[in-house]
Amino acid sequence: MEGIRVQGVGGQEPAANQVKTLEQVKGNRASNPEEIKKAAQAFEAYFISSLLKEMRKTVPEESFLRSGPGKEIYEALLDETLAEKMSERGGIGLTKLLVKKMTDQASSSKGIDR
């Protein structure tokens, strides 16, 4: 997986916190349940952030916040924070599914000699 860069929807870079967490787990096969949960939450937060960003594109420009120099930055930070908080509080269920799948794979691979 070396040399592969994670990119967000539309080619945008994902949030730094989410990438940092995913990078920490990428190289080693995490068997620690806490590391697996942390990586799964980071992935779910990234996914939710991408969904929020795409949904925001459907809102007409005549919104409460008018266009300005900081609007894009504000919206990106808002989406990132919302996504992280949503993921921490159960999110859309993606974390639970990923943790189950990854712990099942980790436990089944322990019995195989490589």
Steps between C-alpha positions, in 0.01 A plus 500: 500500500801727490463798272121497515345831607154515645290760324162635585200540277582724207876458549505703823735395774322342799527646846847476652382331821327223311797435272742499794296233678470288186874535424590371849309178441575459128844341518437247774216255525332633809386229737441730797122556519549862606718574194248331274216704648699822466577432134141400426372819662746708299385334178133550590567866585672547164208334322240711683703814431500415130124447510444834672719675246310351208163575661607861553545535123125447458411802718434819301762773538243742649539346845533650844874541456586713203810443291815634653870432529463261793180320407667196342740463792218534752287243319790253472579532871132471589461186288813345651391572858144380440630181341738427788231560764247291307748214470585516872130475589420200284492662157329306226611159624806473279741490795319206656504304172869574434605406855312171477648414161855598596495318835359189331783513245762562768381208710478264201848592374663427839458127447676509160880482484652735248 
